[in-house]
Amino acid sequence: MKKALLTLAACCATLFAAAQGERPFDVTLDNDEYKISLRLNLYDKNLTMPGQSVLGEVEGYFTSKQGRTTWLVVSSELVDERTAVIEVVNDYGSEDFTAELKANADGTYSYKKKGGSTLKFAVMGKWQKIPGRLTLVKRGKK
């Protein structure tokens, strides 16, 4: 009887650990077409932007691989295990927007702007506006 209980407990512990390990919003995402990245940790909310530690810890940030503009994720709400709503502000604090992120079954993420300013980055002296709907890919997967 003890052996059966121990086996059952071990199986339950394994399942519980697997469920705890799934954190779809602790991730780095890329979009190669617009050359942007999104680093998120909506669980621990403890990210520091490289070169901008004076801003403290944030929930995430958008960066461009072509410039220095940064957008900070200042607040978030996990709607369900695969959907989050994020509030984002630019590094000057002059523009902000709300967007929805969905972790898709195929490993990609869908970004959909809900309202507010347009996500944009300074690239070679011009503003590169990012569309309101975008597909992002987990870093390391293509």
Solvent accessible surface area in square Angstrom, and as a share of the most:
residue,aa,sasa,rsa
1,M,182,0.81
2,K,166,0.70
3,K,167,0.71
4,A,63,0.49
5,L,100,0.50
6,L,128,0.64
7,T,79,0.46
8,L,111,0.55
9,A,59,0.46
10,A,59,0.46
11,C,72,0.43
12,C,71,0.43
13,A,61,0.47
14,T,92,0.54
15,L,130,0.65
16,F,130,0.54
17,A,62,0.48
18,A,71,0.55
19,A,72,0.56
20,Q,109,0.48
21,G,56,0.53
22,E,105,0.47
23,R,85,0.31
24,P,16,0.10
25,F,0,0.00
26,D,50,0.26
27,V,11,0.06
28,T,29,0.17
29,L,0,0.00
30,D,9,0.04
31,N,15,0.07
32,D,83,0.43
33,E,131,0.59
34,Y,44,0.17
35,K,95,0.40
36,I,0,0.00
37,S,9,0.06
38,L,0,0.00
39,R,61,0.22
40,L,0,0.00
41,N,8,0.04
42,L,4,0.02
43,Y,68,0.26
44,D,79,0.41
45,K,90,0.38
46,N,73,0.37
47,L,23,0.11
48,T,64,0.37
49,M,7,0.03
50,P,106,0.67
51,G,86,0.82
52,Q,53,0.23
53,S,79,0.51
54,V,140,0.81
55,L,82,0.41
56,G,33,0.31
57,E,117,0.53
58,V,17,0.10
59,E,17,0.08
60,G,0,0.00
61,Y,27,0.10
62,F,1,0.00
63,T,42,0.24
64,S,9,0.06
65,K,111,0.47
66,Q,69,0.31
67,G,32,0.30
68,R,223,0.81
69,T,22,0.13
70,T,8,0.05
71,W,3,0.01
72,L,16,0.08
73,V,0,0.00
74,V,75,0.43
75,S,41,0.27
76,S,27,0.17
77,E,112,0.50
78,L,76,0.38
79,V,83,0.48
80,D,77,0.40
81,E,136,0.61
82,R,85,0.31
83,T,10,0.06
84,A,0,0.00
85,V,37,0.21
86,I,0,0.00
87,E,84,0.38
88,V,1,0.00
89,V,30,0.17
90,N,13,0.07
91,D,43,0.23
92,Y,191,0.73
93,G,55,0.53
94,S,86,0.56
95,E,50,0.22
96,D,85,0.44
97,F,5,0.02
98,T,43,0.25
99,A,0,0.00
100,E,33,0.15
101,L,0,0.00
102,K,90,0.38
103,A,10,0.08
104,N,42,0.22
105,A,114,0.88
106,D,114,0.59
107,G,31,0.30
108,T,29,0.17
109,Y,7,0.03
110,S,43,0.28
111,Y,4,0.01
112,K,67,0.28
113,K,60,0.26
114,K,110,0.46
115,G,31,0.30
116,G,58,0.56
117,S,28,0.18
118,T,47,0.28
119,L,1,0.00
120,K,34,0.15
121,F,0,0.00
122,A,40,0.31
123,V,20,0.12
124,M,185,0.83
125,G,82,0.78
126,K,155,0.66
127,W,148,0.52
128,Q,42,0.19
129,K,131,0.56
130,I,6,0.03
131,P,52,0.32
132,G,35,0.33
133,R,167,0.61
134,L,18,0.09
135,T,73,0.42
136,L,0,0.00
137,V,42,0.24
138,K,72,0.31
139,R,134,0.49
140,G,72,0.70
141,K,118,0.50
142,K,187,0.79
